[in-house]
Amino acid sequence: VQLQASGGGLVQAGSSLRLSCAASGRSFGGFHMGWFRQAPGKERTFVAAINWSYGITHYDDSVRGRFTISRDSAKNTVYLRMDSLKPEDAAVYYCAARVIRSVWGFATLKEDYDYWGQGTQVTVSS
């Protein structure tokens, strides 16, 4: 499995940005695809995840209502649309994939994800 994240950049607070994660190496039915972020000196934390097959989503409270995760099965790509960006959203954003082990809920710990892409930097100026 290979995951390639892109789309980061420098934006002003209140702006929008869309991250992409191109996935390859296998079919992703039976996977959760997630986005995490890591600010300097901080832990890598969960942002959002989507069930690849059914499109069911889950968000961290800090981004719910502002960020939207989606996937395009034809392009094997997962997106993270980020609206109303705040300076505290600035971080390196990573996409990740996890084989679904339970039909209940979403994993939100980085240790629970099996595959990782490289990060893409998001900088938000105030």
Phi, psi and omega per residue, in radians:
V1 nan 2.280 3.059
Q2 -2.158 2.377 3.120
L3 -2.192 2.249 -3.100
Q4 -2.172 1.900 -3.132
A5 -1.594 2.560 3.108
S6 -2.732 2.980 3.034
G7 1.861 -0.085 3.127
G8 -1.185 2.960 3.133
G9 3.012 -3.000 3.117
L10 -1.818 2.143 3.136
V11 -2.358 2.851 3.070
Q12 -1.499 2.685 3.064
A13 -0.982 2.421 -3.104
G14 1.614 -0.188 -3.127
S15 -1.467 3.123 3.129
S16 -2.124 2.746 3.114
L17 -2.664 2.565 3.059
R18 -2.137 2.141 3.057
L19 -1.644 2.594 3.083
S20 -2.170 2.600 3.060
C21 -2.340 1.855 3.110
A22 -1.472 2.143 -3.074
A23 -1.907 2.445 -3.140
S24 -2.626 2.945 3.052
G25 1.894 -0.291 3.114
R26 -3.050 3.052 2.985
S27 -1.456 2.652 -2.973
F28 -1.954 0.258 2.943
G29 -1.064 2.377 -3.078
G30 1.517 0.198 3.112
F31 -2.038 2.627 2.783
H32 -1.759 2.404 3.053
M33 -1.949 2.298 -3.040
G34 -2.272 2.830 2.980
W35 -2.106 2.349 3.039
F36 -2.176 2.885 3.056
R37 -2.481 2.677 -3.125
Q38 -2.453 2.024 3.059
A39 -1.538 2.763 -3.117
P40 -0.972 2.265 3.103
G41 1.326 0.123 -3.106
K42 -2.118 2.900 3.114
E43 -1.273 2.747 3.009
R44 -1.352 2.170 -3.029
T45 -2.169 2.711 -3.094
F46 -1.229 2.445 3.073
V47 -2.016 -0.961 -3.068
A48 -2.835 2.767 3.094
A49 -2.595 2.756 -3.139
I50 -2.455 2.439 3.001
N51 -1.357 2.068 -3.009
W52 -1.057 -0.710 -3.036
S53 -1.331 -0.698 -2.996
Y54 -1.895 -0.183 3.105
G55 1.320 0.186 3.104
I56 -1.242 2.427 -3.035
T57 -2.129 2.829 3.098
H58 -2.594 2.444 -3.069
Y59 -2.282 2.633 2.923
D60 -1.237 2.596 -3.106
D61 -1.034 -0.515 -3.064
S62 -1.213 -0.304 -3.098
V63 -2.123 -0.137 -3.093
R64 -1.046 2.302 -3.107
G65 1.600 -0.267 3.116
R66 -1.990 -0.572 -3.116
F67 -1.891 2.595 3.099
T68 -2.351 2.161 3.068
I69 -1.737 2.445 3.126
S70 -2.613 2.962 3.076
R71 -2.470 2.621 3.061
D72 -2.043 1.805 -3.057
S73 -1.116 -0.601 -3.127
A74 -1.143 -0.569 -3.126
K75 -1.731 -0.038 -3.091
N76 0.907 0.810 -3.066
T77 -2.299 2.443 3.055
V78 -1.924 2.461 -3.110
Y79 -2.093 2.677 2.965
L80 -2.290 1.849 3.084
R81 -1.528 2.163 -3.092
M82 -2.051 2.000 3.116
D83 -1.929 2.818 3.100
S84 0.865 0.850 -3.077
L85 -1.100 2.504 3.127
K86 -2.045 2.752 3.093
P87 -0.981 -0.573 -3.137
E88 -1.272 -0.116 3.041
D89 -1.442 -0.187 -3.116
A90 -1.095 2.263 -3.091
A91 -3.125 3.031 2.891
V92 -1.541 2.215 -3.116
Y93 -1.784 2.310 -3.110
Y94 -2.090 2.446 2.966
C95 -1.720 2.664 -3.060
A96 -2.584 2.775 3.126
A97 -2.320 2.547 -3.083
R98 -2.452 2.258 2.996
V99 -1.177 2.241 -3.114
I100 -1.202 2.213 -3.125
R101 -1.889 -0.315 -3.108
S102 -2.505 2.555 3.116
V103 -1.363 -0.115 -3.082
W104 -1.748 2.098 2.944
G105 1.232 -3.021 -3.125
F106 -2.139 2.502 3.012
A107 -1.367 2.428 -3.132
T108 -2.164 0.070 3.087
L109 -1.712 2.441 -3.102
K110 -1.090 -0.499 -3.118
E111 -1.171 -0.318 -3.094
D112 -1.528 -0.089 -3.122
Y113 -1.725 2.479 -2.962
D114 -1.645 -0.525 -3.057
Y115 -2.330 2.541 -3.088
W116 -2.349 2.553 2.967
G117 -1.700 3.049 3.039
Q118 -1.338 2.853 -3.070
G119 -1.506 2.848 3.008
T120 -2.270 2.297 -3.007
Q121 -1.421 2.294 3.008
V122 -2.071 2.151 3.126
T123 -2.104 2.275 -3.098
V124 -2.118 2.060 3.133
S125 -1.608 2.529 -3.109
S126 -1.594 nan nan
